[in-house]
Amino acid sequence: MKRSHASWHWALYDWANSAFATSVMAGFFPVFLKQYWSNSDPALSTFRLGNANGLAALVILILAPVLGAIADRRGGNKSFVGAFAALGVLATAGLYFVDRGGWPAAISLYVAGMIGFAGANVFYNAMLVHIAPAERWDTLSARGYALGYLGGGLLFALNVAMALRPAWFGLADTAAAVRLGFLTTAAWWALFTLPLLLWVPEPAAARVPWFGAVHDSLRELRTTFRAVRRLRTVWLFLLAYWLYIDGVNTVIAMAVDYGLSRGLNASNLIAALLITQFVSFPSAIAFGRIGVAIGPRRAIGIGIVVYVAATIWAVFLQSALDFYTLAIIVGLVQGGVQSLSRSYYARLIPAGRSAEFFGFYGIVGKASAVIGPFLVGWVGLLTRSPQLSIASVIVLFAIGGSLLAAMPAVRSDANLVRV
């Protein structure tokens, strides 16, 4: 298969799994948890949501490096993508069957869905270095995120239409529509994962027994830790990424819950998420080109500054119009920060160990997702102030951005570019 076709099929997985990120993680799950499954103290439901996100992140934090090392030794990034995606699909479909008040079951399925979503991404990200030359990583990574925002936004729009006008779809009420939305999300995720599994080639790798692969992977894991310590650009970037991507992930996961805590209408918040999705689609592509023009590190820095401004804006928002403005601001940089972080990291890691090093990348991303939701949840519970809980995210952007700015220039050669 032509490499250009493979790159499109690879990027289409962003289209597939973004349905979960938008319709479930960012959209309907926080609303349903607060108003249908929990129906209790708003600060308590925020606490439960934060803990659920943190628990899922901890599981991936433990699994990612070992699984990444195994994939590098045995091959089969696609197999791991398929297995974790299947877990996410089944868990998402299971939310349809959770009745009112069943928050423990809902939380359990959500955690499983998050593990499937994040686990598959470890191996999906690692495939980037095999399907395109280095000079295309920025634009291809941006293409994936752009397709994700478009595809996730289209399905989210359908699910929003069902929730707002359930009678048009032959549904009894909004609750029935939202529950059906979990099924449509699972089906979308499963369907559009197939092109990657069927048509994206992988480089041949030595096939070794599972026991040997696990043993060797643990030994390589120690070697990788040592390698990371020796590669200053890698560990410094991972430290910076750990902090600033925490802020990004926390904004995505907790934005709707925050708006509900401030007394905004759920339909307005859902509409704002749609705005973010469709603004992010062209913005992710534009950011990819900005990364080519000025270097990915500088472009990421611009995005972090915008996120700090957006978080300050969130502290003082009063109306739905303020939230719409916030949605536009976030949409302008969200995809760019994510996609350029992925392609920039691909330039820093040793050739031939992409899954293993992207396992660490996944670890850092998930470790940061532990801190942010826990931080927001605990600050909100202790202070009873939604504004203070969201303001706590600013320090993560500030420190992460400062560390990124301290990164040394990367020399230009066959695998690396000057940033």
Helices and strands as residue ranges (DSSP letters): H 3-19, I 20-28, H 29-32, I 33-38, H 42-74, H 77-94, G 95-97, H 103-126, H 128-131, G 134-136, H 137-164, G 166-169, H 174-199, H 210-230, H 232-261, H 266-294, H 296-316, H 320-348, H 354-383, H 386-391, H 394-405
